[in-house]
């Protein structure tokens, strides 16, 4: 179960009421820096933007692939451990704006986590240390430490170990 806080709204849908919940200037500023970081090939510069400007918690040696999209309005709710890899074009969301409510939830990604390309991480989930998320997955629930998961809906996948195989592939 995702850990999100629900905020009911009345009147137009929650997205129409976005700027009652977050400053438009924060949104514009974050958008500009996120777009720069998405295309930036220098990992240390990306991490500096995420940490110092957007307020994310990013561990040492964590790498964001090109085109990763972090939450524009609530990036400070994203926490990623050390030595993790966030794959190309992955989206990390800390908010959802729905019809009658909006939801906010922290995203916790552990140490040495590998997230494949084109994944979507929804608000309120925790991905445990050493987990692997297959490319193209939608993470809508917590992922235990060391798990290999994938798909939509997300499910536990079996890891195949090449027992007796030559480590050099011969």
C-alpha positions as CSV (number, residue, x, y, z in Angstrom):
1,X,0.0,0.0,0.0
2,X,1.4,3.4,-1.0
3,X,1.8,5.9,1.8
4,X,0.1,9.1,0.5
5,X,-1.7,11.9,2.3
6,X,-5.1,12.8,0.7
7,X,-6.3,16.3,0.3
8,X,-9.9,16.7,-0.8
9,X,-10.9,19.6,-3.1
10,X,-14.3,21.1,-4.0
11,X,-15.2,22.7,-7.3
12,X,-13.1,22.1,-10.4
13,X,-10.8,19.1,-10.4
14,X,-7.6,19.2,-8.3
15,X,-5.3,20.0,-11.2
16,X,-7.2,23.2,-12.0
17,X,-6.5,24.2,-8.3
18,X,-2.8,23.4,-8.5
19,X,-1.6,26.9,-7.6
20,X,-3.6,26.9,-4.4
21,X,-1.3,24.1,-3.3
22,X,2.1,25.1,-4.7
23,X,3.6,28.5,-5.7
24,X,3.6,29.1,-9.5
25,X,7.1,30.6,-9.1
26,X,8.3,27.4,-7.5
27,X,6.8,25.4,-10.4
28,X,8.5,27.6,-13.0
29,X,11.9,27.6,-11.2
30,X,11.8,23.8,-10.7
31,X,10.7,23.2,-14.3
32,X,13.7,25.2,-15.7
33,X,16.3,23.4,-13.5
34,X,14.7,20.0,-14.1
35,X,14.8,20.5,-17.9
36,X,18.4,21.5,-17.7
37,X,19.3,18.5,-15.5
38,X,17.4,16.1,-17.9
39,X,19.8,16.9,-20.7
40,X,22.9,17.4,-18.7
41,X,25.5,14.7,-19.2
42,X,27.6,15.7,-16.1
43,X,26.3,13.5,-13.3
44,X,27.9,15.6,-10.5
45,X,26.2,18.7,-11.8
46,X,22.8,16.9,-12.0
47,X,23.2,15.8,-8.4
48,X,24.1,19.3,-7.3
49,X,21.0,20.7,-8.9
50,X,18.8,18.0,-7.4
51,X,20.3,18.4,-3.9
52,X,20.9,22.2,-3.6
53,X,18.2,23.7,-5.8
54,X,15.4,21.2,-5.7
55,X,15.9,19.9,-2.1
56,X,16.1,16.2,-3.0
57,X,18.1,13.8,-0.8
58,X,20.5,12.1,-3.2
59,X,23.2,9.7,-2.0
60,X,26.8,9.6,-3.1
61,X,27.5,8.2,-6.5
62,X,23.8,7.9,-7.5
63,X,23.4,8.3,-11.2
64,X,20.4,9.7,-13.1
65,X,20.2,8.7,-16.8
66,X,19.4,11.3,-19.5
67,X,15.8,12.5,-19.6
68,X,14.9,11.4,-16.0
69,X,11.9,13.5,-14.9
70,X,11.6,14.2,-11.2
71,X,8.5,15.7,-9.7
72,X,8.2,19.4,-10.7
73,X,6.1,20.6,-7.8
74,X,7.4,18.5,-4.8
75,X,10.9,17.2,-5.6
76,X,11.8,17.6,-1.9
77,X,9.7,14.5,-1.2
78,X,12.1,12.3,-3.2
79,X,14.9,10.5,-1.3
80,X,17.4,8.3,-3.1
81,X,20.3,6.3,-1.4
82,X,23.9,5.9,-2.4
83,X,25.2,4.3,-5.6
84,X,21.8,3.8,-7.3
85,X,21.0,4.1,-11.0
86,X,17.8,5.8,-12.2
87,X,17.4,4.7,-15.9
88,X,16.8,6.8,-19.0
89,X,13.4,8.6,-19.2
90,X,12.2,7.4,-15.8
91,X,9.6,9.5,-14.0
92,X,9.6,10.0,-10.2
93,X,6.3,11.4,-8.9
94,X,5.6,12.7,-5.4
95,X,2.1,14.0,-6.3
96,X,-1.1,13.0,-8.0
97,X,-3.9,15.5,-8.9
98,X,-7.2,13.7,-9.4
99,X,-10.8,14.9,-9.8
100,X,-11.9,15.3,-6.1
101,X,-8.6,15.2,-4.4
102,X,-4.8,15.5,-4.7
103,X,-2.3,13.2,-3.0
104,X,1.2,13.7,-1.8
105,X,3.7,11.0,-0.8
106,X,7.4,10.6,-0.2
107,X,9.4,8.4,-2.6
108,X,12.2,6.4,-0.9
109,X,14.7,4.6,-3.1
110,X,17.3,2.7,-1.2
111,X,21.1,2.1,-1.7
112,X,22.3,0.3,-4.8
113,X,18.9,0.2,-6.5
114,X,18.8,-0.2,-10.3
115,X,15.7,1.3,-12.0
116,X,15.5,0.5,-15.7
117,X,14.6,2.9,-18.5
118,X,11.1,4.3,-19.0
119,X,9.8,3.4,-15.5
120,X,7.2,5.4,-13.6
121,X,7.6,5.6,-9.8
122,X,4.3,6.7,-8.1
123,X,4.0,8.8,-4.9
124,X,4.3,7.1,-1.5
125,X,6.4,4.0,-2.5
126,X,9.6,2.7,-1.0
127,X,12.1,0.7,-3.1
128,X,14.4,-1.3,-0.8
129,X,18.2,-1.6,-0.9
130,X,19.6,-3.6,-3.8
131,X,16.2,-3.9,-5.6
132,X,16.1,-4.1,-9.4
133,X,13.1,-2.6,-11.3
134,X,12.8,-3.8,-14.9
135,X,12.6,-1.3,-17.8
136,X,9.1,0.0,-18.5
137,X,7.6,-0.8,-15.1
138,X,5.1,1.1,-13.1
139,X,6.0,1.0,-9.4
140,X,2.6,1.4,-7.6
141,X,3.6,-0.4,-4.4
142,X,6.5,-0.9,-2.2
143,X,9.4,-3.1,-3.4
144,X,11.3,-5.2,-0.9
145,X,15.0,-5.0,-0.5
146,X,16.8,-7.3,-3.0
147,X,13.7,-8.0,-5.1
148,X,13.6,-8.1,-8.9
149,X,10.3,-6.6,-10.1
150,X,8.8,-5.6,-13.3
151,X,5.7,-5.0,-15.4
152,X,2.4,-3.2,-15.2
153,X,0.9,-4.3,-12.9
154,X,4.2,-4.6,-11.0
155,X,5.0,-8.2,-10.0
156,X,7.9,-10.1,-8.5
157,X,10.1,-11.6,-11.3
158,X,12.3,-14.7,-11.0
159,X,16.1,-14.2,-11.1
160,X,17.8,-16.9,-13.2
161,X,21.2,-17.7,-12.1
162,X,23.5,-19.5,-14.5
163,X,24.6,-22.3,-12.2
164,X,27.7,-23.9,-13.4
165,X,28.1,-21.5,-16.2
166,X,31.5,-20.2,-17.1
167,X,31.8,-16.6,-15.8
168,X,33.6,-15.6,-19.0
169,X,30.7,-17.0,-21.1
170,X,32.6,-19.8,-22.8
